[in-house]
Amino acid sequence: MLRRTVRIRRGTRYLAFGGKMIPATVTTLFRRGWAIGLAAFFLASAPGARAADEVRTDYDSWQLFCAASKAGEQQDCEIHQLLANKNSKLAAGMYVIKRGGGKVLMFRVPLGVLLSKNLMLQIDNGIATDALTFLRCDTNGCIAQMLATEAFLGALRTGSEATLTMYAEATKPVPIKFTLKGFAAAEKALTARP
């Protein structure tokens, strides 16, 4: 597209686009818009920067997180514990999410797991399940979930450690340990949220 700059009235610069005259300051903003958007993204994701109605509360090793919501909408809330690898990247995560009248237990594990075997979750040396089926994988890892029964939530509240076992090969289990310190208080706070 042909673009030319024209000066009209007291030094104001205009650019001609397809027969329309647009002030040069407006087009400069459009050209620099990506830089402004990028800066806004980094400022919004900086520690301590959050939306007014976003909630983050720590309960020992667990965190209650409620995403910012639009006016009149109910907030989506979850509790989670995130584990990082030696490079400080997310290695695994355990989440309890309120959905409707119930709760869902969800896990994010790294790529490279054997998808044909379900994940196994055991609380201390007691209750265990292998009902964690994989839903999908993306660039951040693979996600598995199950409906959180009251019996299972009760065991999580009173337990001290949850061990998630995944498989890199059919005969090679890889255990991931989550502490349950603070889980009961975080889950109570999640339940109290509207």
Summary of the structure (lengths in Angstrom):
residues: 194
radius of gyration: 24.7
end to end distance: 54.0
largest distance: 81.4
contacts: 497
relative contact order: 0.14
helix: 21%
strand: 47%
